[in-house]
Amino acid sequence: MTDINQILKKYYGYDSFRPGQFEIVTNIMRGRDICAVMPTGAGKSICYQIPALAMDGVTLVISPLISLMQDQVRILKSIGVPAAYLNSSLTPRQVDLAISRAAQGAYKIIYAAPERLESPKFIEFVRKTKISLIAVDEAHCISVWGHEFRPSYRRITKFVDKLAVRPVIAAFTATASETVKQDIVQQLNLKSPYCITASFDRPNLYFGAISIDDRDTKEFAADKKMEWMCNYLQKHKDESGIVYCLTKKQTEIVAENLSDLGYSSAAYHAGMNTEKRKQIQEDFTFGKIKIIAATTAFGMGIDKPDVRFVIHYDMPSGLEDYYQQAGRAGRDGEDAECILLYSYRDYCIIRDYFILRPHDNEQNDGMTAAERKDRINAKLENLNKMKSYALSQYCLRRNMLSYFGEKSPERCGKCSFCRKNSIDKQIVRITPKDFDEELYIKLKAKVKILSILNGVPVYTIAGDGMLKEMASLKPMNVTQMKKISGLGEEKIRRYGDEFLKIIIEHIKQKR
């Protein structure tokens, strides 16, 4: 078997796998199907990317969002992995060119939207190509019991049946109940899959819940929410964050208010045209916009690791939705905050308008009347659990982990309940021993320059954790640089000399 640890070090710069990753990778390499539930930030992508690099042929990743594909391909290219995506953001000519290059063996990993699986040209390509692995990302989309059911996912099995040889199929999702997991296995026709559910605990995340009493007037609640958020942002200037809102109109109001107060912010929702949404996401990814006020149309699959806070301006419809959205914070492993602002009005809007009110597309949702009734009841139950979390009288982390069937201590010490419902206390940023803050600032400034010169986001070059480790260990040559976690061969080749110049010059100045 190919040395997967060597691949991990070469491309990703890590000496060891995170919990669950090694087991998934080795089972895929042995030809076994996978059903993996791994929370946001647990490293799902490595679980199929390493087998893709180790196995012959091409790995096909089925993904529901354009933004996810673009982020993943950008990151893969930055570490020297040949990858491409096929989705509606490309012109027909660009799609034809990408398929032509793929047929010539130009890529090891290809990301595709589920709708692409019905394209005659794409089917012709995969029939002539050795597909070693199909990774189904956001696999909960295949289940009517999941929180984001997409009928197009139901076509995956028909696509697999058209292939000359059935590849290994690996399904990944960040959140899934036992019912959804069983449905994923059944709908994808997984063969004796290796099933794993990783821990949902994210120790670097602080969870807070603030109750806004708005039973009198909605204007009072809105004013109180904005007042709270302004006070919060004063303590988190220049940090990247997402503010989730329930409606398109609310995102625009919040973004406008924040802009008026001098914050670099923008609204994002499904009512915008594709080009505008794409530009806003690019600006956020590259740090030109610091705060996004968004509906749930933004976030699934976003791979920006340096999001320092996620604020739910309005309560979401369930804990699965909440956890997945909150999980966009702190994907780099650094401390981040997830704050929920609860109001009774939010609860009523979700219950009356989003769950109980009949929708125009019900006849085309692929469900029977009985299934639709069961789904409504399930949504109401999820909403009530979300409300219980918001008004929790015990540790929020314990509440959350209990929902996902995971045990935890009675108190985490890192949530608003454990800190006596006070979110004013700043999280203490733990820095490595011998940390040189002056050197860290110099390295960070250099990364920003490299980002502009190379036209790539800062995080694809080096995250805060990596820079802090450099500012502590102060590597003086390439051999020493290889000890920095997350610094693989390709990044050292591209940027190593630039970092070494700054470190060596800094040390000389200090002598």
Helices and strands as residue ranges (DSSP letters): H 4-7, I 8-12, H 21-29, E 34-37, H 44-54, E 58-62, H 66-78, E 83-86, H 92-103, E 109-112, G 114-118, H 120-127, E 131-136, G 139-142, G 151-155, H 156-161, E 168-173, H 178-187, E 194-197, E 205-212, H 218-234, E 240-244, H 248-260, E 265-268, H 274-285, E 291-294, E 307-312, H 319-326, E 336-343, H 344-349, I 350-355, G 360-364, H 369-390, H 396-403, H 437-454, G 458-460, H 464-473, H 478-481, H 489-510
